[in-house]
């Protein structure tokens, strides 16, 4: 009898974990797709869930989708709704994963959205993202662009980290060399110029 109850509990737990994993995959795929249709569909389906009822690994991509919607939503009302969604998700992430690189980048992006410039909180979060994850392939272009625009506000350690990330992106050409060049213009490091 006890074994049957344990087996049933295990099955329920496995089902719950599978559901969480599926949800995280759906949200992450929509975030990497970057299409407005996928973004809006996922936000419509999951955007109003309490952040505590989402798997933690789904909260960051959902917050990214909400920030994207807040920037580019179809109507002012939808942009405001997505900004509120992003705020709630980021607040939750700051509570449960405060030093997570994704949380730090979301804080910086949210500050830019709300204030239209890099606040001290955005600069601090941005700098901390380099301490947490010096090389971040998925966010590298955004981080390089941020560093280029707010260079004078960055401390020397963060500047160095941004340069190293740009060089790494160019040297190992993981498909982003052109995007780095677009960000840095004529000053972009070329592979042949980088010492081995």
Secondary structure, DSSP 8 states (H G I E B T S, - for coil): -HHHHHHHHHHHHHHHHHHHHHHHHHHHHHHHH--HHHHHHHHHHHTTS-GGGS-HHHHHHHHHHHHHHHHH-SSHHHHHHHHHHHHHHHHHHHHH-TT-HHHHHHHHHHHHHHHSS--HHHHHHHHHHHHH-S--TTTHHHHHHHHHHTGGGS-HHHHHHHHHHHHHHHHTTSS-HHHHHHHHGGG---GGGS--
